Every structure is written in C-alpha cells, then in structure tokens.
Amino acid sequence: MSAALRLSVAFEREDDGRWIADVPEIPGVTAYGTTRGEAFAAVRKLALEVVAERLDRGEDVFSGHAGPAPAEPAPLSIEITPVAVAR
C-alpha cells in the first residue's frame, strides 16, 4: 500500500516579468524564476525538500507540527501538478 501526496503549483507573473510559483498546500513553499519553467523547477525542488525534511522529523507535511508517526510507514509517491496562471 502506498500513500500519494498530490500538490498543486499556482503561478503568478510579476509586473517586472518574473514568475512566482507557490504550493498552496504547504505554506511558505514559494519560489521565483525568470521563466515559468524555472519557477516550477525551483518550487518543485523546494517542495520535495520540505516534504522530506518534515517526514524525517516526524512532522505533519502540511503544517510542520509534530504528530504521531505511523507504526509502519507506507511508501510515498508525490505528484506535483502545475495549475492555472494568474496574471
């Protein structure tokens, strides 16, 4: 049995042309890029690092607060999906 973690990425373009990518499910996981692709790559990397760190610490992935660790953790698959662009 595996647990799936589905995260979405919201994009917004700044007036200066930079792109902001944000993972709404994990507060604070936001990254910039000069292109939409760069912003997506940066926020995907950051999201994976935050998820891995919180799992290692036994924290809730979404809030960062400590919680009870499962007796036998299931394998985890993560799907990060880009969503609509805000202008």
BELZILIN-V243491 format. One record per pair of residues at least 24 apart in sequence whose C-alpha atoms are under 10 Angstrom apart, sorted by the first residue. I is the first residue (numbers start at 1). J is the second residue. If there is no record, write none. Layout:
i->I j->J
i->I j->J
This chain:
i->1 j->73
i->1 j->74
i->1 j->75
i->1 j->76
i->2 j->73
i->2 j->74
i->2 j->75
i->2 j->76
i->2 j->77
i->3 j->73
i->3 j->74
i->3 j->75
i->3 j->76
i->3 j->77
i->3 j->78
i->4 j->74
i->4 j->75
i->4 j->76
i->4 j->77
i->4 j->78
i->4 j->79
i->5 j->51
i->5 j->61
i->5 j->76
i->5 j->77
i->5 j->78
i->5 j->79
i->5 j->80
i->6 j->77
i->6 j->78
i->6 j->79
i->6 j->80
i->6 j->81
i->7 j->44
i->7 j->47
i->7 j->78
i->7 j->79
i->7 j->80
i->7 j->81
i->7 j->82
i->8 j->44
i->8 j->79
i->8 j->80
i->8 j->81
i->8 j->82
i->8 j->83
i->8 j->84
i->9 j->39
i->9 j->40
i->9 j->43
i->9 j->44
i->9 j->47
i->9 j->80
i->9 j->81
i->9 j->82
i->9 j->83
i->9 j->84
i->9 j->85
i->10 j->40
i->10 j->81
i->10 j->82
i->10 j->83
i->10 j->84
i->10 j->85
i->10 j->86
i->11 j->36
i->11 j->39
i->11 j->40
i->11 j->82
i->11 j->83
i->11 j->84
i->11 j->85
i->11 j->86
i->11 j->87
i->12 j->36
i->12 j->39
i->12 j->84
i->12 j->85
i->12 j->86
i->12 j->87
i->13 j->85
i->13 j->86
i->13 j->87
i->14 j->86
i->14 j->87
i->15 j->87
i->19 j->85
i->19 j->87
i->20 j->85
i->20 j->86
i->21 j->82
i->21 j->83
i->21 j->85
i->22 j->47
i->22 j->82
i->23 j->47
i->23 j->80
i->23 j->81
i->23 j->82
i->23 j->83
i->24 j->62
i->25 j->61
i->25 j->62
i->25 j->63
i->26 j->50
i->26 j->51
i->26 j->61
i->26 j->62
i->26 j->63
i->26 j->64
i->27 j->62
i->27 j->63
i->27 j->64
i->36 j->85
i->40 j->80
i->40 j->81
i->40 j->82
i->43 j->80
i->44 j->79
i->44 j->80
i->44 j->81
i->44 j->82
i->47 j->80
i->48 j->78
i->48 j->80
i->51 j->78
